[in-house]
Amino acid sequence: MNETPAGDGISGEHPFAALQPALLLDMLESAGVRADGRLLALNSYENRVYQLGVEDDAPLILKVYRPGRWSDASILEEHAFADELAALDIPVVPPLATDGRTLHHASGFRFGLYPCHGGHAPELDDADTREWLGRLLGRLHAVGEAASFRHRSAIDPDAMGKGNRDWLLESGWIPPAMETGYRQVTDELLSGVDAAFHQADGRSPIRLHGDLHPGNILWTDHGPHIVDLDDSRSGPAVQDIWMLLSGGREERTVQLADLLAGYERFHDFDPRELHLLEALRTLRLISYAAWLASRWDDPAFPVAFTWFGTERYWEDHVLTLREQVAAMQEPPLPV
């Protein structure tokens, strides 16, 4: 998701409305691939993603980038990171190059092509699975630490927190009767976020996946592979760890121990970063609401997120934020 709710600055019909089947098939053929007419829209909202059939070959994944979100340079840097990881046998899904290019342009859109890889979600309640994922993350971060992004953003607690919070208030998304409560609880949370980042200060940020929730990990008989580096950015290593933890404090402590048992075989983990675990969760809660609001001009969003923006939604959101205040006050998980 975006760090800031810039929106698309578009009035009238959304540009993704132009992505009709004929245009998608033309895109594939413009990249030198002969489409056979089969087309399946996949579950994606920030970008648009499709599985397209190819004549006498396996189907491909066509990813159409949201206009105005990334620069060409930042997309190419994501592609280069995926290629770098894959070259070292780290199981990610890099883009395909046709005529030496991984980023293509057609009809005002930018797109990439990917091989079609299936799989199922990892069984995160299994200790061996968690340790395997830890090894994978340790390898990924060892590569991520070896160089720096030049064009992709870094995790910015001010933009993701205060910037998104202020935008929601100024744009009128928060119901007037709830503005005071929302402002108070986010003020308290953002103060805690600042304190957590101060306590964790030390290690330089590294290149990350950036959005490693379980849906971006696919498991097969050969183990896990990672997909969708669209949100890859620089930041603390724990950003790629915290979304794999769930349940109560005791459960998360056990899960973290398993992940780090695998992780530290390939990359050192700085325990100071555990101060950031709930801070990063807080930033995601605020950012997610702002992301939905900033994309509301995209017709896919009101259809998919019918519950968003209602008074009940904001009541539940503020309640969740208040619960997060308590979570922020707990000591970091032990290692």
C-alpha positions in Angstrom: 0.0 0.0 0.0 1.1 3.6 -0.5 2.8 5.4 2.4 0.8 8.6 1.6 -2.7 9.0 0.3 -1.8 10.9 -2.8 -4.7 9.5 -4.9 -4.6 9.5 -8.6 -5.8 13.1 -9.3 -8.3 11.8 -11.8 -11.8 13.0 -12.4 -14.5 11.2 -14.4 -13.9 7.6 -15.5 -11.1 5.9 -13.8 -8.2 4.9 -16.2 -8.4 1.3 -15.3 -11.9 1.2 -17.0 -10.0 1.1 -20.3 -8.6 -2.3 -19.4 -11.0 -4.3 -21.6 -10.1 -7.8 -22.8 -9.0 -6.6 -26.3 -6.6 -4.1 -24.8 -5.1 -6.7 -22.4 -4.5 -9.1 -25.3 -2.9 -6.3 -27.3 -0.6 -5.6 -24.4 0.6 -9.1 -24.3 1.2 -9.2 -28.0 3.0 -5.8 -27.9 5.5 -7.5 -25.7 6.1 -10.2 -28.3 3.8 -12.9 -26.8 1.1 -14.6 -28.8 -2.1 -14.6 -26.6 -4.7 -17.4 -27.2 -7.6 -15.4 -25.9 -8.0 -16.9 -22.4 -8.2 -14.3 -19.7 -8.8 -14.4 -15.9 -8.8 -11.4 -13.6 -7.0 -12.1 -10.4 -7.6 -10.6 -7.0 -5.7 -7.3 -6.9 -6.7 -3.7 -6.2 -3.7 -1.4 -6.1 -2.7 -2.6 -9.6 -4.6 -4.8 -12.0 -3.4 -8.4 -12.4 -4.6 -11.0 -15.0 -3.7 -14.5 -16.0 -3.6 -14.7 -19.8 -3.3 -17.8 -22.0 -0.4 -18.1 -24.4 -0.4 -20.0 -27.6 1.5 -23.4 -27.2 2.9 -22.4 -23.8 2.0 -21.9 -20.1 -0.1 -19.0 -19.2 1.5 -15.7 -18.0 0.6 -13.1 -15.4 0.1 -9.6 -16.7 0.5 -6.9 -14.1 -0.8 -3.4 -15.0 0.6 -0.7 -12.8 -1.6 1.9 -11.2 -1.0 5.2 -13.2 0.9 7.8 -11.2 1.9 5.6 -8.3 5.5 4.7 -9.1 8.1 6.2 -11.4 9.6 4.0 -14.1 12.9 4.0 -12.2 11.3 2.7 -9.0 9.5 -0.1 -10.9 12.7 -1.1 -12.6 14.5 -1.1 -9.3 11.9 -3.5 -7.9 12.4 -5.7 -10.9 16.2 -5.6 -10.5 15.9 -6.6 -6.8 13.7 -9.5 -7.7 16.2 -10.6 -10.3 19.1 -10.2 -7.9 17.3 -12.5 -5.4 16.4 -15.1 -8.0 19.9 -15.2 -9.3 21.0 -16.4 -5.8 18.3 -19.1 -5.7 16.1 -17.2 -3.3 12.6 -18.3 -4.2 10.9 -15.1 -5.5 9.0 -14.6 -8.8 10.9 -12.1 -10.9 9.4 -10.4 -14.0 10.1 -11.9 -17.4 12.3 -10.0 -19.9 11.2 -9.8 -23.5 13.6 -8.1 -25.9 15.7 -7.2 -22.8 12.9 -5.3 -21.1 10.9 -6.1 -18.0 8.8 -2.9 -18.0 6.5 -2.3 -21.0 4.4 0.6 -22.2 1.2 0.4 -24.2 -1.9 2.6 -24.6 -0.8 4.9 -21.7 -0.3 2.0 -19.3 2.9 0.4 -17.9 2.9 -3.4 -17.3 5.1 -6.3 -16.5 4.9 -10.1 -17.3 5.5 -12.8 -14.8 5.5 -16.6 -15.0 2.4 -18.2 -13.4 3.3 -19.8 -10.1 0.6 -21.4 -7.9 0.7 -22.5 -4.3 -1.2 -22.2 -1.0 -0.8 -20.1 2.1 1.9 -21.3 4.6 0.8 -23.2 7.7 2.0 -20.7 10.2 0.8 -22.7 13.2 3.6 -25.2 12.3 7.0 -24.7 14.0 9.0 -26.2 11.0 7.1 -23.9 8.6 8.0 -20.9 10.7 11.7 -21.8 10.9 11.8 -22.4 7.1 10.3 -19.0 6.5 12.9 -17.5 8.9 15.7 -19.0 6.8 14.1 -17.6 3.7 13.8 -14.2 5.2 17.4 -14.3 6.6 18.7 -15.0 3.1 16.5 -12.3 1.6 17.7 -9.7 4.1 21.4 -10.7 3.7 21.0 -9.7 0.0 18.9 -6.7 0.9 21.7 -5.4 3.1 24.3 -5.7 0.4 23.1 -2.6 -1.5 20.6 0.3 -1.2 17.6 1.4 -3.1 18.0 4.7 -5.0 14.5 5.3 -6.3 12.2 3.4 -3.9 10.9 4.9 -0.7 11.9 4.1 2.9 9.5 3.4 5.7 8.7 6.9 7.0 6.8 6.9 10.3 5.9 10.5 10.0 4.4 10.1 6.5 2.7 6.8 7.2 1.4 8.0 10.6 0.9 11.7 11.0 0.7 12.4 7.2 -2.0 9.8 6.7 -3.9 10.8 9.9 -3.9 14.5 9.0 -5.0 13.7 5.4 -8.0 11.7 6.6 -9.1 14.5 9.0 -8.6 17.3 6.4 -10.3 15.4 3.7 -13.5 15.0 5.8 -13.4 11.2 6.0 -13.7 11.1 9.8 -17.4 11.7 10.9 -17.5 15.1 12.7 -18.8 13.5 15.9 -15.7 11.3 16.0 -13.0 13.7 15.0 -12.0 14.6 18.6 -11.7 11.0 19.7 -9.9 10.0 16.5 -7.4 12.8 16.9 -6.8 12.1 20.6 -6.2 8.4 20.1 -3.9 8.9 17.1 -2.0 11.6 18.9 -1.3 9.1 21.7 -0.3 6.3 19.3 1.9 8.5 17.2 3.8 9.7 20.3 4.4 6.0 21.1 5.5 5.3 17.5 8.1 8.1 17.7 9.4 6.7 21.0 9.6 3.2 19.6 11.6 4.4 16.6 13.9 6.3 18.9 14.5 3.2 21.1 15.2 1.0 18.0 17.6 3.5 16.4 20.9 2.0 15.4 21.1 -0.3 12.4 20.8 1.2 8.9 17.7 0.3 6.9 17.9 -2.5 4.4 16.0 -3.4 1.3 12.9 -5.4 2.2 9.9 -7.1 0.7 7.9 -4.5 2.5 4.5 -6.1 2.6 5.1 -9.7 3.7 1.7 -10.8 4.9 0.9 -14.5 4.5 -1.0 -13.9 1.2 2.4 -12.9 -0.4 3.9 -16.3 0.4 2.9 -19.3 -1.6 3.7 -22.9 -0.6 4.2 -25.9 -2.8 5.7 -29.3 -2.3 9.1 -27.7 -2.8 8.6 -25.1 0.0 7.7 -21.4 0.0 8.2 -18.8 -2.6 7.6 -15.1 -2.3 5.5 -13.0 -4.7 4.6 -9.3 -5.2 7.5 -7.1 -4.4 5.4 -4.1 -5.4 5.9 -2.5 -1.9 9.6 -3.3 -1.6 11.3 -0.5 0.2 14.0 0.3 2.7 13.4 -0.2 6.4 14.0 -2.3 9.5 14.2 -6.0 9.1 11.3 -6.5 11.5 8.9 -5.0 8.9 9.2 -8.4 7.1 8.6 -10.4 10.3 5.8 -8.8 12.3 2.9 -9.7 9.9 3.8 -13.4 10.3 3.0 -13.2 14.0 -0.5 -13.6 15.4 -2.4 -14.5 18.6 -1.6 -13.6 22.2 1.7 -12.6 23.6 2.8 -16.1 24.5 1.9 -17.4 21.0 3.7 -14.6 19.3 6.8 -15.2 21.5 7.0 -18.8 20.4 6.3 -17.9 16.7 9.1 -15.3 16.9 11.6 -17.7 18.4 10.9 -20.2 15.5 11.3 -17.5 12.9 14.5 -16.2 14.4 16.0 -19.7 14.8 15.9 -19.9 11.0 16.6 -16.3 10.3 19.8 -16.0 12.3 21.5 -18.8 10.4 21.8 -16.3 7.5 21.4 -12.8 9.0 21.8 -11.2 12.4 18.7 -9.8 14.0 19.0 -6.7 16.2 16.6 -7.2 19.1 16.2 -3.5 19.5 14.0 -3.7 16.4 11.4 -5.5 18.5 10.4 -2.1 19.9 9.0 -1.5 16.5 6.7 -4.4 16.2 3.6 -2.7 17.6 4.7 0.6 16.2 4.7 -0.8 12.6 1.3 -2.4 13.3 0.0 1.0 14.4 1.3 2.6 11.2 -0.4 0.0 9.1 -3.7 0.5 10.8 -3.7 4.2 10.1 -2.2 3.8 6.6 -4.7 1.2 5.5 -7.7 3.4 6.3 -6.0 6.2 4.3 -5.2 3.9 1.4 -8.8 2.9 1.1 -10.0 6.5 1.3 -7.5 7.7 -1.3 -8.5 5.0 -3.8 -12.3 5.5 -3.5 -12.5 7.0 -7.0 -11.5 3.6 -8.3 -14.8 1.7 -8.9 -13.3 -1.5 -7.7 -12.9 -0.2 -4.2 -16.5 0.6 -3.3 -17.6 -2.8 -4.7 -14.9 -4.8 -2.8 -14.9 -2.8 0.4 -18.6 -2.1 1.0 -18.1 -1.7 4.7 -15.5 1.1 4.4 -16.4 4.7 5.3 -19.6 4.0 7.2 -20.1 5.4 10.7 -19.9 1.8 12.0 -16.5 1.4 10.3 -15.1 4.5 11.9 -16.4 3.5 15.3 -14.8 0.1 15.0 -11.6 1.7 13.7 -11.3 4.0 16.6 -12.0 1.1 19.0 -9.2 -0.9 17.4 -6.8 2.1 17.7 -7.7 2.4 21.4 -6.9 -1.3 21.8 -3.6 -0.6 20.0 -2.7 2.0 22.7 -2.6 -0.8 25.2 -0.5 -3.0 22.9 2.0 -0.2 22.4 2.5 0.0 26.2 3.5 -3.6 26.6 7.2 -4.4 26.7 8.8 -5.9 23.5 8.5 -9.6 22.9 11.5 -11.5 24.5 14.2 -13.1 22.4 
